[in-house]
Amino acid sequence: MKKDMGNAKDLGNAKDLGVETLMSFRKSWRLLRVAGLLTLTAIAPAAAQNWPSAPIKFIVPVGPGLATDLTARLLADHMSQTLGASVVVENITGGSGVLGAQTVARAAPDGATIFFSNSSALTSNMYLLQNVKYDPVKDFAAVALVAASSPFEVLVNKDLPVHSIAELIAYGKAHPGDLSLGMDATSGSGLVAGRLLNKRGAIGATEVLYRATPQMIQDAISGRIQVFISAPLPVKGAVDNGQLRAIAISSKKRFPGLDNVPSVGETLPGFEVDGWFALMAPTGTPQPIVERLNAETATFLAKSEVREKLVPLGILLAQPTSVQGTADFIRGQQASWKQLASELDLKPQ
């Protein structure tokens, strides 16, 4: 009996010891977590102070030679000089910019990987594409607005007797079913510009989707399609030699250097579909790094020679904008795209 009582007492002591050990372990774990957080807090400013200590990559979600890429390379060259570290452009194409965006969203937030984003990656992709594996709101921190306007032109074949949006609308109504409207399916903003024009103008054109702009341009020149939407740069040669005619621009106002091309909104009030470029960093990037990138972008935007070089390519640089101002601008654009998606009943494909 006494032996049994002794065993029970030993068990009780063991339970007490186990509880004490568990409590001690939990307390130690909490202390370790606090210590870890304090260490990370201490390391972050130090890492920001030493930045950049390695080459910086600008991830560009389109191929070489396009407006986004050309602007990114000019900014990269500028920052290579001002930051004292190599800034290189890496083109990660595919999925209408999705692959490039995903790469940055998954990158370490250490200032070594920066997203040189076009507007589609942060707005229209959410409404046009399925299985987008990044969140444009949660996965990126706004850094700086680079280009405030990179609009699209409405172009027609030289033989189509149309010289304005009003004439295009009238022609569509007088010749129902005769017009074909080409749009690049890989350009989210360009695709929506075409669909919005067709809807608001009640043109009744048959929409033809392309996977490559060069093929669309060739089809327009040959007359296979009569109307199409494109950025100004790829069509500049064909417009200059008279094979194509630009009848309107999709920005809110007329574009500098294209003053003879009216905005669509002059005929269809309220019409505006414009592109823009912004620097974005992975969420969690130390604020001092974000602010430094913003400041260096501001010095780039102040260069008049850069502005003069990009305007003929259909790119209007932004005025220097703060980090918060950039974030506010992008939020406003995302809200506008939500309304457009509802108006056009856009469905991810």
C-alpha positions in Angstrom: 0.0 0.0 0.0 2.8 2.4 1.0 4.6 1.3 -2.2 1.6 2.3 -4.3 1.3 5.6 -2.5 5.0 6.2 -3.2 4.5 5.4 -6.9 1.6 7.9 -7.0 3.7 10.5 -5.4 6.5 9.9 -7.9 4.0 10.3 -10.7 2.7 13.5 -9.3 6.3 14.9 -9.0 6.9 13.8 -12.6 3.8 15.6 -13.8 4.8 18.7 -11.9 8.3 18.5 -13.4 6.8 18.0 -16.9 4.6 21.1 -16.5 7.5 23.1 -15.2 9.6 22.0 -18.1 6.9 22.8 -20.6 6.3 26.2 -19.1 10.1 26.9 -19.1 10.3 25.8 -22.8 7.4 28.1 -23.7 9.0 31.0 -21.9 12.3 30.4 -23.6 10.6 30.2 -27.0 8.9 33.5 -26.4 12.2 35.1 -25.4 13.8 33.7 -28.5 11.1 35.0 -30.7 11.4 38.5 -29.2 15.2 38.3 -29.5 14.8 37.3 -33.2 12.5 40.2 -33.9 14.8 42.6 -32.2 17.7 41.2 -34.2 15.8 41.6 -37.5 14.8 45.1 -36.5 18.4 45.9 -35.9 19.6 44.2 -39.1 17.1 46.0 -41.5 18.5 49.5 -41.0 22.0 48.2 -41.3 21.2 46.4 -44.6 19.5 49.6 -45.9 22.6 51.6 -44.9 24.9 49.2 -46.8 22.6 49.2 -49.9 23.4 48.7 -52.7 26.2 46.2 -52.0 25.4 44.1 -55.0 24.0 44.5 -58.6 20.3 45.6 -58.8 18.0 44.0 -61.3 15.1 45.8 -62.9 12.6 43.1 -63.9 10.8 44.2 -67.1 7.7 42.2 -68.0 7.9 42.8 -71.8 10.5 42.1 -74.5 13.4 44.2 -75.6 12.8 47.2 -77.7 9.3 48.0 -76.5 8.4 51.3 -74.8 8.6 49.8 -71.2 11.9 48.2 -71.9 13.5 51.3 -73.5 12.4 53.5 -70.6 13.7 51.0 -68.0 17.1 50.8 -69.7 17.5 54.6 -69.6 16.6 54.7 -65.9 18.9 51.7 -65.2 21.8 53.5 -66.9 21.1 56.6 -64.8 21.0 54.7 -61.5 24.1 52.8 -62.3 25.9 56.1 -62.2 24.1 57.7 -59.3 24.0 54.6 -57.0 27.5 53.4 -57.7 26.3 49.9 -58.4 25.4 48.1 -61.5 21.7 48.2 -62.4 20.7 45.7 -65.1 17.5 45.1 -67.0 16.2 41.5 -67.1 13.3 40.9 -69.5 11.0 38.2 -68.1 8.2 37.9 -70.6 5.2 35.6 -70.8 1.6 35.6 -69.6 1.0 39.3 -70.4 3.5 40.3 -67.8 2.5 37.8 -65.2 5.8 35.9 -65.1 7.8 39.1 -64.5 5.4 40.2 -61.8 5.5 36.8 -60.0 9.3 36.9 -60.1 9.4 40.1 -58.2 6.6 39.2 -55.8 8.5 36.1 -54.7 11.9 37.9 -54.5 13.7 38.8 -51.2 12.7 42.3 -50.1 16.3 43.4 -50.0 16.4 46.0 -52.7 18.2 43.7 -55.2 15.1 43.0 -57.3 12.9 45.8 -58.5 9.8 45.6 -60.7 9.8 48.1 -63.6 6.1 47.6 -64.2 3.7 48.6 -66.9 0.1 49.5 -66.0 -1.3 46.2 -67.2 0.6 44.1 -64.6 -0.9 46.1 -61.8 -4.4 46.7 -63.2 -6.0 44.9 -66.1 -4.3 41.5 -65.6 -6.6 40.9 -62.6 -9.6 41.1 -64.8 -8.4 39.5 -68.1 -6.3 36.6 -67.0 -6.9 33.4 -65.0 -4.5 32.0 -62.5 -2.6 35.2 -61.8 -0.5 34.1 -58.9 0.4 37.5 -57.4 -1.6 40.2 -55.7 -0.9 43.7 -57.2 -2.0 45.3 -53.9 -0.4 43.1 -51.3 2.8 41.8 -53.0 4.3 45.2 -54.0 5.4 48.4 -52.4 5.1 51.5 -54.5 8.4 53.2 -55.2 8.1 55.8 -57.9 5.9 56.8 -60.9 8.2 56.9 -64.0 5.9 57.5 -67.0 2.5 59.2 -66.5 1.2 58.5 -70.0 1.9 55.8 -72.6 -1.3 55.8 -74.7 -2.6 53.8 -77.6 -3.5 55.0 -81.1 -6.6 54.1 -83.1 -5.3 53.4 -86.6 -7.0 52.6 -89.9 -5.9 51.2 -93.2 -5.0 54.0 -95.7 -7.8 53.0 -98.0 -10.6 53.2 -95.4 -12.5 56.5 -95.9 -12.3 57.4 -92.3 -10.2 60.2 -90.7 -11.7 60.7 -87.3 -13.6 58.8 -84.5 -16.8 60.4 -85.6 -16.4 59.2 -89.2 -15.4 55.7 -87.8 -18.6 55.5 -85.8 -20.7 56.7 -88.8 -19.0 54.2 -91.1 -19.6 51.3 -88.7 -23.3 52.2 -88.5 -23.6 52.6 -92.3 -21.8 49.3 -93.0 -22.8 46.9 -90.2 -20.6 43.9 -89.9 -18.0 45.2 -92.4 -15.4 46.5 -90.0 -12.8 44.3 -88.2 -11.1 45.8 -85.1 -7.7 44.3 -84.3 -6.3 44.2 -80.8 -3.2 42.6 -79.2 -4.5 40.1 -76.7 -1.2 40.3 -74.8 -1.6 44.0 -74.1 -4.3 44.3 -71.4 -4.7 48.0 -71.6 -4.7 48.0 -75.4 -7.3 45.2 -75.5 -9.6 47.1 -73.2 -9.1 50.4 -75.2 -10.4 48.6 -78.3 -13.3 47.0 -76.6 -14.3 50.3 -74.9 -14.2 52.2 -78.2 -16.3 49.5 -79.9 -18.9 49.6 -77.1 -19.2 53.3 -76.4 -19.0 54.2 -80.0 -21.5 51.5 -80.9 -19.3 50.8 -83.9 -20.3 47.1 -84.3 -16.9 46.0 -85.4 -15.9 42.4 -85.3 -13.1 42.1 -82.7 -10.0 40.2 -83.9 -7.5 39.2 -81.3 -3.8 38.8 -82.0 -0.9 37.3 -80.0 1.7 39.6 -81.7 1.5 43.2 -82.7 3.7 42.9 -85.9 1.2 40.4 -87.4 -1.7 42.8 -86.6 0.2 45.7 -88.2 0.8 43.6 -91.4 -2.9 42.6 -91.6 -3.9 46.2 -91.3 -1.6 47.3 -94.0 -2.8 44.6 -96.3 -6.5 45.4 -95.5 -7.3 42.1 -93.8 -8.4 44.2 -90.9 -9.5 47.9 -91.2 -9.0 49.3 -87.7 -6.7 48.4 -84.9 -5.3 49.6 -81.6 -1.5 49.9 -81.0 1.1 51.8 -79.0 2.6 54.6 -81.2 6.2 53.2 -81.4 5.5 49.9 -83.4 3.5 51.7 -86.0 5.5 54.9 -86.4 7.2 53.8 -89.6 4.0 52.7 -91.3 2.2 55.9 -90.3 5.1 58.1 -91.5 5.1 56.4 -94.9 1.4 56.6 -95.3 0.5 52.9 -95.1 -1.6 53.6 -92.0 -3.4 56.5 -90.6 -3.7 57.4 -86.9 -7.1 59.0 -86.2 -7.2 59.2 -82.4 -5.2 58.7 -79.2 -6.6 57.0 -76.1 -5.2 59.3 -73.5 -7.4 62.0 -71.8 -5.7 64.8 -73.7 -3.8 65.1 -77.0 -0.2 63.7 -76.7 2.8 66.0 -77.1 4.3 65.6 -80.6 1.1 64.1 -81.9 -0.9 67.3 -81.6 -2.7 66.7 -84.9 -4.1 63.4 -83.5 -7.2 64.2 -81.4 -8.1 62.2 -78.3 -11.0 59.7 -78.4 -12.5 61.7 -75.6 -13.0 64.7 -77.8 -15.7 62.7 -79.6 -16.7 60.3 -76.8 -16.5 62.4 -73.6 -15.0 60.5 -70.6 -13.1 58.0 -72.7 -9.6 57.4 -71.4 -7.4 54.3 -71.4 -3.8 55.2 -70.8 -0.6 53.3 -70.0 2.0 54.2 -67.4 5.1 52.8 -65.8 6.1 52.6 -62.2 8.9 51.2 -60.1 7.7 48.7 -57.5 9.5 46.7 -54.8 8.6 43.4 -53.1 6.5 44.1 -50.0 8.8 44.4 -47.0 11.6 46.2 -48.7 13.2 48.6 -46.1 11.7 52.1 -46.4 15.1 53.8 -46.7 15.8 51.8 -49.8 12.4 52.6 -51.3 13.0 56.3 -50.5 16.4 56.3 -52.1 15.1 54.7 -55.3 12.4 57.3 -55.4 14.9 60.1 -55.0 17.1 58.8 -57.8 14.1 58.4 -60.0 13.3 62.1 -59.4 16.7 63.1 -60.6 16.2 61.0 -63.8 12.8 62.6 -64.4 14.3 66.1 -64.2 16.5 65.4 -67.2 15.0 67.4 -70.1 17.1 65.4 -72.7 15.5 62.2 -71.5 12.0 63.6 -71.9 12.8 64.8 -75.4 14.1 61.4 -76.3 11.0 59.5 -75.1 8.1 61.7 -76.3 8.6 60.7 -80.0 8.3 57.1 -78.8 4.9 57.7 -77.2 6.1 58.0 -73.6 5.4 61.0 -71.4 7.5 60.9 -68.3 5.9 61.7 -64.9 6.7 64.6 -62.7 8.7 63.6 -59.7 6.2 61.9 -57.3 6.6 60.9 -53.7 6.4 57.3 -52.6 3.0 58.0 -51.0 1.9 59.9 -54.1 2.8 57.0 -56.3 0.8 54.6 -54.1 -2.2 56.9 -54.2 -2.0 57.1 -58.0 -1.8 53.4 -58.4 -4.8 52.8 -56.1 -6.8 55.3 -58.1 -5.9 53.5 -61.3 -6.9 50.2 -59.8 -10.3 51.6 -58.8 -10.8 52.9 -62.3 -10.0 49.6 -63.8 -12.5 47.9 -61.5 -15.2 50.1 -63.0 -14.1 49.4 -66.5 -14.1 45.7 -65.9 -17.7 46.0 -64.7 -18.8 48.2 -67.6 -17.3 45.8 -70.2 -18.2 42.6 -68.2 -14.6 41.4 -68.5 -14.0 37.8 -67.7 -10.6 36.2 -67.0 -9.6 34.0 -69.9 
